[in-house]
Amino acid sequence: MSTPIIIITILCCLAVYAGIFITYHVVKSDFFDKKQKVILISVAWLLPIIGAGLIFSLLAEDKPIKKRSSFNLLDYIFLTAVLTQNSNSFDSGSPANYDQSSSCDSDI
C-alpha cells in the first residue's frame, strides 16, 4: 500500500471512531435535550474531525473531572529496591551484613 492510502485510511478510521465516541456520549448525557442531541450528533457525523472536537469540548464541561485514586510508582520502586537489598543481605549469611546497632540489650 502506498503512503497516501494509509494516511487516508487512518483518517477515515479516526473520523468513524470520533463519530461513534461522540454519539455515545451525547446520547448518555443529561446536559442536552432531545433536539440538541440530534443536532450535535448530526454535526459530529457531517463534520467528523472538527465537529467531534467542538462537541467533545462541550461534553467536557458537562461532566466533572473525577480524579482517579492514583498511586505513586516511585514509592513502589523504592520499596522494591529496599526489600530486595535487605533480602540479599540476609541471604549472604555473613554476620558483617547484619545491623547490630539495636541488638544490645544491656542499655535497658
C-alpha positions as CSV (number, residue, x, y, z in Angstrom):
1,M,0.0,0.0,0.0
2,S,1.2,3.5,-0.7
3,T,1.6,6.1,2.0
4,P,-1.4,8.4,0.9
5,I,-3.8,5.4,1.1
6,I,-2.6,4.5,4.5
7,I,-3.0,8.1,5.7
8,I,-6.5,8.4,4.3
9,T,-7.4,5.1,5.8
10,I,-6.2,6.2,9.3
11,L,-8.1,9.5,9.0
12,C,-11.3,7.7,8.0
13,C,-10.9,5.3,10.9
14,L,-10.3,8.3,13.2
15,A,-13.4,10.1,11.9
16,V,-15.6,7.0,12.4
17,Y,-14.2,6.4,15.9
18,A,-14.8,10.1,16.8
19,G,-18.3,9.9,15.5
20,I,-19.1,6.8,17.4
21,F,-17.5,8.2,20.6
22,I,-19.4,11.5,20.4
23,T,-22.7,9.8,19.5
24,Y,-22.4,7.5,22.6
25,H,-21.5,10.3,25.0
26,V,-24.1,12.7,23.7
27,V,-26.8,10.1,24.0
28,K,-25.8,9.3,27.6
29,S,-25.5,12.9,28.6
30,D,-28.3,14.6,30.6
31,F,-26.9,18.0,29.8
32,F,-28.8,18.3,26.4
33,D,-32.4,17.9,25.5
34,K,-33.5,15.6,22.6
35,K,-33.4,18.3,19.9
36,Q,-29.9,19.4,20.9
37,K,-28.7,15.8,20.9
38,V,-29.9,15.3,17.3
39,I,-28.2,18.5,16.2
40,L,-24.9,17.6,18.0
41,I,-24.9,14.0,16.6
42,S,-25.6,15.4,13.1
43,V,-22.7,17.9,13.4
44,A,-20.4,15.2,14.7
45,W,-21.1,13.0,11.6
46,L,-21.2,15.8,9.0
47,L,-18.0,17.5,10.2
48,P,-16.2,14.4,11.5
49,I,-13.0,15.8,13.0
50,I,-13.8,19.5,13.7
51,G,-17.4,18.8,14.8
52,A,-16.3,16.0,17.1
53,G,-13.7,18.2,18.7
54,L,-16.2,21.0,19.3
55,I,-18.8,18.7,20.8
56,F,-16.2,16.9,22.9
57,S,-15.3,20.3,24.4
58,L,-19.0,20.8,25.2
59,L,-19.2,17.4,26.8
60,A,-16.1,18.1,28.9
61,E,-18.0,20.9,30.6
62,D,-20.9,18.6,31.3
63,K,-19.1,16.1,33.3
64,P,-17.0,17.0,36.4
65,I,-13.4,15.8,36.2
66,K,-13.0,12.8,38.5
67,K,-9.6,12.5,39.9
68,R,-8.5,8.8,40.0
69,S,-7.0,7.5,43.1
70,S,-3.5,7.1,41.8
71,F,-0.5,5.5,43.3
72,N,3.0,6.8,43.3
73,L,5.1,4.5,41.2
74,L,8.3,5.8,42.6
75,D,7.2,4.7,46.1
76,Y,6.7,1.1,44.9
77,I,10.1,1.1,43.0
78,F,11.9,2.4,46.2
79,L,10.1,-0.2,48.4
80,T,11.1,-3.0,46.0
81,A,14.7,-1.8,45.9
82,V,14.9,-1.7,49.7
83,L,13.2,-5.1,50.1
84,T,15.5,-6.6,47.5
85,Q,18.6,-5.2,49.1
86,N,17.5,-6.4,52.6
87,S,16.8,-9.9,51.4
88,N,20.2,-10.1,49.6
89,S,22.0,-9.1,52.8
90,F,20.2,-11.8,54.8
91,D,20.8,-14.5,52.2
92,S,24.5,-13.9,52.2
93,G,24.9,-15.4,55.7
94,S,27.8,-13.0,56.5
95,P,27.4,-11.5,60.1
96,A,29.1,-8.3,58.9
97,N,26.0,-7.5,56.8
98,Y,23.6,-7.6,59.7
99,D,22.6,-4.4,61.5
100,Q,23.7,-4.8,65.1
101,S,23.1,-1.3,66.4
102,S,19.8,-2.2,68.1
103,S,20.6,-5.7,69.4
104,C,22.3,-4.5,72.6
105,D,20.0,-5.3,75.5
106,S,22.4,-4.0,78.2
107,D,21.0,-0.4,77.8
108,I,17.7,-1.3,79.3
